[in-house]
C-alpha cells in the first residue's frame, strides 16, 4: 500500500471544496431571490421551485465538502464516489475542477492506496 505522505490529496480536496462552496452560494442565492417580491412575481416559476432548488444545491454543497474531508481514508467506496463525481464534472461547467480530479484518480500510487487494481 502506498504511503499516505506521498499522495497529493489536494488535487481532489481543493476542487471539491471550491465546487461545494459554489453549490452553497447557489443555494443561498435561491433563498435570497425569494426575499424579493418583484423577482417572484416577474418569474414564471413558483416560489417553491426556488426553495427546492436552494435546498438541493445547499445539500449538494455540504455533501461535496464532506467528501473532501474524508477523501484521505483508504476505502474503495470513497474512490468510486470520487470517480463518479469526477465523471459528472468533466462534461459540465465544472470541467476545470474535474481535470485535477482525473489526474488524482488515475495515478498509480493513488489507485494502490485505495486498493483499486486496474
Secondary structure as GFF3:
##gff-version 3
##sequence-region A 1 118
A	DSSP	three_ten_helix	4	6	.	.	.	ID=ss1
A	DSSP	alpha_helix	10	35	.	.	.	ID=ss2
A	DSSP	alpha_helix	37	42	.	.	.	ID=ss3
A	DSSP	alpha_helix	47	70	.	.	.	ID=ss4
A	DSSP	alpha_helix	76	90	.	.	.	ID=ss5
A	DSSP	alpha_helix	95	106	.	.	.	ID=ss6
A	DSSP	alpha_helix	108	114	.	.	.	ID=ss7
###
